[in-house]
Amino acid sequence: MSNPSRRRRQPVRLQQQVQPPKRPSTSAPAVTRPPVQPVDYSTDYAYARRDLVQITIIGGTLLAGMIGLSFVF
């Protein structure tokens, strides 16, 4: 086992925070935008949900069939 290092720790140096340059004030008022309404994708992707349900049913049926056949053969 080696001896622990006898080297002293260096103190942590704090970095000075850099202030961003100040922008000159403009006379134009800030533009406010209306809030964005969430988009409903359920109608656009109804076919994908239907396909996923069909894949799940087929996969479950095949899995149950394989389990059932493992007891027979």
Residue pairs with C-beta under 8 A, 6 or more apart in sequence:
42 49
